[in-house]
Amino acid sequence: MEAITFTPAQVHVFNLVSHIKTSTGLENLRKQLSAFYAKMVDDEIDMLWENGQLNDSKMKELRNKHLRTPYNEFMQTSIFD
């Protein structure tokens, strides 16, 4: 069996999370993590906009695209076939 190696960031988060004892604490953590990742996405979009990789015309083009996984096709394939 292969040993799992955690990054320093993962170890730090595990240590912090071990102190959460209530559902309120867990909900607060979820909100903080959501805010953290939302800010990362906003910053990335701002960078793409500033360097010209994203603009109004590309946003209009993306608005009508369907980029989700075609689950019906996926579900028809079986890993057991």
Number of C-alpha atoms within 10 A of each C-alpha: 3 4 5 6 8 10 8 9 9 11 12 11 10 12 11 10 13 8 9 14 9 9 9 10 13 13 12 13 14 12 11 12 12 12 12 11 11 12 12 12 12 11 12 12 13 13 13 13 13 11 9 9 10 14 13 9 9 10 10 10 10 11 9 8 8 8 7 6 8 9 8 8 8 9 9 8 9 7 6 4 4
